[in-house]
Amino acid sequence: MTPDSPQLVSLGIQETQLRPLLSLSDSELLAWLTAAGEQKFRLKQIRKWMIQRRVQSFDEMTDLSTSLRQKLTAEFRFSSFQQVGHQVASDRTEKLLLKLHDGELVECVLMRDTDRRTVCISTQVGCAMGCVFCASGLLGVKRDLTAAEIYEQVLVLHRMMEDDERITNVVVMGIGEPLANYNNLMSALDVLSSEDGLGLGARRITVSTVGLPTKIREFARSGKQFNLAISLHAPNDKLRTEIVPVNKSIGIKELLAAADDFFEVTGRRVSFEYVLLSGVNDQPQHAEELADLMRGRNVHVNLIPMNGVSELLMTAPGEPLTRRFCSILESRGIPATVRKRKGADIDAACGQLRLNRTES
């Protein structure tokens, strides 16, 4: 049903003013069903349609009665989002810009590889971490996303995929600092990984953080086998504080101690992400210093050539310098790879599509 459909207009209701159905907890939806004179088993049916199947409206939920579908349409929004931007790269990477009920914008991305379909999602509107190479935080942080707003990004992309495609991995590496929105993040991941939800294995879900030690330790003790990636970006505190300002109140020593604790508790190897910035953190001495930090730890270093952002002056080093950096790490016994760039011919940098729309 469209926002100006006769049924909604006659009720004096705009569709955008309705509460998104997925924002209701199970107890809230059950209470609504009871008040509407519906049976309790409808709860599981509705959740299955909303989370596991690729429908675009309540009308497509064919095992629900016509009257129940009409009630749902009259009282709830099917989606938390309005799609306001969609870019498709030559490598079939797809990026969506989504408008929330309050007009704020977030991004999510679908990346295709031969045997993988990976979704990258956001956890906040904006970001407070201030990383100097990232477009996500240039406008500051506005608010946390709700649990439903986090996991529904995955569902939106799932509905867009071909019938023979399935989401295999989720990376929480979009706009925002995931561990700064910890409770909503974990609730969202529960939906994505549970059998009643999307059914992804916990080891197929990776959470990326700039490194909040207390939250890393809490994450380690959650009892889940999610992967952890830490955005390091520099091998010493002086440089890291210049690149990641929040490091001033943390420090690499404390961050590494939290990473060690995560490995001890979970047995899961930690990935360290390192965005290569030309002339800033990409020199041989930086690679040597990074190798010293990583030595003796069960880790993996993921080197990431910076995605270009027009508002920022920094650029990625050329391929020879990137390969040299990686080779130094490998020669010191540190497992390292260079992340393959995806969506290079669209607004691939995290937060860039949102920034461009906001500033236009």
N, C-alpha and C positions, 0 to 999 in steps of 0.2 A: 504494500500500500504506500502510495506516495504521500509526502507531507501535506499536499493540498487536496487529498482525496475527499470526495463528498462525505463519506462516513465520518471522518475525523473533523472536517469543517463543521458539520452539523452538530457535533458534540462540543464545538468551541475549543478543540484541542489541536495543537500543533504536534506532529509526530516527534519533533526534536525535544519537546517538553516531557515526553513520556520516559519513564524509568527503563533503562536497558534490562532485559530479562536476566542476563547473566550476572547482573549486580546483586541479585537476590541470593541469599544463602539458602541451603536446602530447607531449613526450618521456616524461613520466610516464604519460600515458594509453596511449601506444604500448607502453611496457614492460608495462603491465598487460594489454593486449590480447594481446601475444605470450605472456606467462605463462599467459593463459587459453586459449591455443590458437586465437586468432582472427586473421584476416587483417588486414594493415596498413590496407587501404582502409576498414576500419570506422571508423577515426579521423575521417575527413572526414564520413562519414555521421552519426556521433554528434554532432559539432560542429554540423553543419547543423541537425539536429533541435533541439538545445539552444538555439541562438542565433537561427536564422532562422524557425523554425516555432512555431506556437502550441499546443504540446502541454503536458500537465500531468503526465505520468508517462512512465517508460520503456516501459510497456506500449503506448503509442500510437506508438512508433517502428516502423512496420509493415514497413519493409524490412530490419529486423534479425531474425535468427533468434529463435525463442522462447527457446532456451537462452541466448543472449547477453543478451536482455532480463531473464531470470531472474538471471543473474550480476550484471548492473548493479544490479538491485533489491536483491540480497542484500548488495552491498558498498558501495553509494554512496547518498547522499541526492540526490534529483532537484533540490532547491532548497537554497540556502544559508539561506533564510529561512522563518520561520513568520509568516503574516499574523495580527496580533493587533488591528489596528484598521483601519477603512475608513470614510471619510467622503465623502459625495457632496454637493456644493453645488448650489444652484438653477441655476447656469450650467454644470453638468455637470463642473466641476472635481472630480477625485477625489484624495484623499490617503490614502496607506497608511502604517500603522505596522508595521514589520517587526522581528521578534525574531531575533537572530543565535544561532549555536550556543552562545555563552557567556552568553546571556540579555540582552545589551545590545540597545538599540533604536535604529533609524534611521527616517527618513522619506523618502518620495519622492512626487512629485505629477505628475498628468497634467492639463494645461490645454488646453482645447479652444477654438479660434477657427474662424472660417468656413473658412479654407483651411490651417490649421495644427493639428498635434497636438504639443504641446511637453511634454517630460518634464523635471522638475527633480529632480536626484539629490544625494545626500550623499556625502562623502568621509571623514568621521571620525565616531566616536561622541563627540558633544559638540564643543566648540570652545574653543581657548585664547586667542582674540583679544580677548575681553571687550567687544565692542561693546555699549554701554549700552542700546540699543533692541531687542536681539535675545535671544530665548529660548534659542537654541542653546547659548550658553555659560554659562548660569546654573548649571549643574551641573559646569562644567569640561570638560576633554577626557579621555576614557577610553583611546582607542586609535585608530590608523589603521584604515581599512577596507582589506581586500585588494583587489587589482585585480578579482577575480571578484565580490566583494561590491559594488563600485562599479557595474560594468556590468550586473550581474544585476538591479539595481533597474529598469533600462530594460526588461529582458526580462519581469519580473513584470508591469509595466504593459502591455507589448505583448500579453501573453497575455490580458489582461482586456478589450482593446478589441474593438469590433465587427469583423466580418469585412471590412467595406469601409473600415475606418480603418487608417491607417499613421502611424507616428511620423515627423514631418518635422524636428523640432529637438530638441536636448538642451541644457539649461543646467545647468552645474555650479554651482548656487547654493543648495544645501541645507545641511544641517548640516555644519560643519567648514570649515577653510581648505584649499582644494584644493592650493595650491602648497606647503603644509607636508607633504603626502603625495604629493610630486611623482612619484616613480617608479611607484607604484601607479596614480596618476591617468593617466599617459601610457600605461601598459600597457592600462588599461581603455579609453581613447579609441582606441587602435589597434584593439581588437576592434570597437568601435562604428562605426569609419570604414572598416574594411577590407572588401574584396569578399567575403572568406571569413567576415566577421562580419555585422554588421547592415547594412553598406553605406551608412551616412550620409555625405554629403559633409562634409569637414572644416569648411567654411564654415557648416554648419548646427549646429555645436557651439560653445558659448560657455562659457568658464571665467571665473568671477568670483572676484576676490581682494581682500583688504583692502590688498594691496600689499606684496609681499616683493621688493624690487628685484633681488636676485641671481637669484631664481627666475624673475622676469619676463624677465630677459635670457636665461636658459637656455631658457625656454619659447619665446622669439622665435627662438632658434637651433635649435629642434627639427626644422626642415624641414617643419613642418606648417602648414596655413593655418587653424588654429583661431582663433576670435574671442576677444578679451580684454576683460573688463569689470573696472574698478577701482572698488571701493567707497570713495568719497572722503568724502562726508557733511559736509564742512566746508571753508571756503575759506582757513583759516589754521591754523597749527600749534597754537596755544593751544586753540582750540575743537576741532580734530580730536583732539587728545590726550585731551580730556575725553570725547569720544564714542567714539573708537577708541584705547584706551590703548596699543596696540602702536606707535602713531605716535611715541611718545616716543623710540623707538630708531631711527626711520626718517626722518621729516620729509617734508613735502610736496615740497620742492625735489628731493630724491633720488628720490622716487616719480615725479614728473613727468619727470625725466631718464630713468628706466627706461622709462616709457611712450613717450617720444620715441624711444628706442632700439628699442623693439618696432615702432613704425611704420616707422622707417628700414629695419629688417631685413626685415620682412614685407610692408610696403605696406598693412597692414590697419589701418583706423581703430579707435582705442580708444574704448570707451564708458566714461563716468564715471557711476557710480551715486551718487545723492544722496538719501538718505532724509530726508524733510522732517519735522522734529520741532517741534511747535507751541511758539513762544516761545524756541526754542533756536538753530536754524540757518535759520529761514525768513523772516527779515526782508529788506527791500529792500537794506540795506547788505551782507548776505551774498550776495545775487544779484549785486550790482555787483562785489563782491570775487571771486566765482567767475568772472564774465565776464572779469575781468582775468587770472586764472590761465589760462583756456582760450584767450585771444586768440592768434591766430597758429598754433594747433595744429589739425590735422585730427582733430577729436574730435566726439563726440555726448554730450550730458548727458541721462541718464535720471532724471527726478525720480520719486520713489517715496513716496507718502503712507504713513506708518507703519501697519502692521497692528497692531491692538490686542492687547496682552498683559496679562492681568489682574495679573500679578506686577509689572508696571512702571507707573510713574505717567505716563510720556510719552504723548502722543497726536499724531495727525496734525492739521495746520492745516485749516481749512475750505476749501472749493473756491475762494472768491474769492482767498484768500491764495496758494493753490497756483497758480492761474492767473496772478496778479500776478508771482510769482517766475519762472514760465516766460516770461512776456512780457518781463520785464527782460532775460533772457538772449537771447531772440530779437531784441530791439531792438538788442542789442550785437553781433549777427551770430553768435551761438553757437547751433548747432542743438540743440534741446531738445524733449523730449516728456515727458508725464506718463504713467507706466505705468498701464494699466488694471488695476484691482484684480480679482483672480480668487479665487474661493472665499471671498468676504467673509462668508458665513453659516455657515462651519465654522471649525475651528481653523487659520486660514490662515497665521498667522505662523510663520516657520521655527523648528522645534524645539518648538512649542507642544504638539502632540499628544504628543510624547515626554515633555515636561516634565509634562504633566497625568497621564500614565500612571505615570511614575516616582514622583511625589509622592503618588499615591493609595494 
